[in-house]
């Protein structure tokens, strides 16, 4: 045995191949991650560029290469305050208020359907239902969330409008046409219930059982535990589900078109036909609009507003998450 | 071979067991008669009979899985929360069988408080934590509430530490303080019995010692039933000790001094001396 202690070889020279693999894997993963980021950026650029074409008669890149110059075609003040939306007619009118109103009123009305029903469903599943009942009901809710929205649209046309809204209308002596704001509320509200209930229920299930036990041991009833312990403790997740449902409602297209219609109107009458921003886009996009025309570019202006609305909803979501997050140890 | 004396002094800590037990003066507040508890097919408690005296500390010891927590939960019917759980036999609280059809577990739990293994304060203010039980039990008129919260926090030896921060979250306290907050929460509605399920097992020794002192004080006003896996703790703080062994059987139930110095059952002696368990 030698008395000299040999230093271990820690240079890792034999690992060179592994290190190269590591770098390659990292590059591939980074590449995949960048696709979504790049898509978002590209989307925003395309929307913004075409919207500029709508308002100022020239695309930004055309101005940059000196081919065109900006000239006002549609004024921003008309767009945001005009009450008539008819870019395709002649003479055209570019007041987007009716369709912005259409989207807002559908979103708010749908929230009045999905939030109470969804929250109550979540509370029932999480706190009241037996485990066997919950295990049976939850998959059904998730199936409901996965149904294509066009199917909800047909459901609106064949059931909600004639049966539900029709019956309510005849109660007030109003004959309801093929489309109505109320049908839009109901169908968009219904299709976002699973989103609210499923995510809220997950948030409630995440509340530690210790808290429930603590309250039950103090002689609290189920109702008190649900409303005073579980609901506040799960608040951040519940609010997140509301915001997700709302941004889904903002962006909803097929079902809402088939339920609420294609008539841009600034009206508060729940039985009348209206048009949402998305309905406008789908009605125009399936037509024979010439690329580059004002009508065509109006799509992008409307799309930009939609984009900003859902982005705002997401930012609110992030804020609420941070604001109401409970920290457990 | 050890001497006779040695085998009789099984626990060598300075156990100050009260030699004059209060046998004759103490009324029975909780009594089990042939209590059997099942989780599905599995039997968790087997023919348990015991009479637990009022205003004493009764310790329940035994190896893990012996049913000691199950026994505790069957007293305030927290077992109802476990869907597979079935109870047979009788468990009397002040003479009334709590498994009778006309017993509402909510009403029962309002008279029997519980403290859990790991501190579980609600994510609310210290004040609201203590007031919670009073509020759900409708014992909350505002002036009185302040007094009761103060009284409970004093009894739980927490008042001096938190009196200036009653509005801050219960979760901001240290583990030991949180557990004392949970004790304050449990005693605020003035229950007759307080159940404790290994209340110091999640705490450091200093915090645990504080809780132990507190438990002894609480026994002046309340009946305390404490599950513990710490035999020194049982010897230090309890008047009576029940030893559960595997299979959910209550093997011996007697004055703490007797259990630790001269148990009748060989298996109890083996368990206490650490030969098994």
Interface residues (C-beta under 8 A of the other chain):
Chain A: X130 X131 X208 X210 X211 X212 X213 X214 X215 X216 X217 X218 X219 X220 X221 X224 X228 X229 X232 X233 X326 X327 X328 X329
Chain B: X76 X78 X81 X83 X106 X107 X108 X109 X110 X111 X113 X114 X116 X118 X120 X121 X122 X123 X124 X132 X133 X136 X137 X171 X182 X185 X186 X189
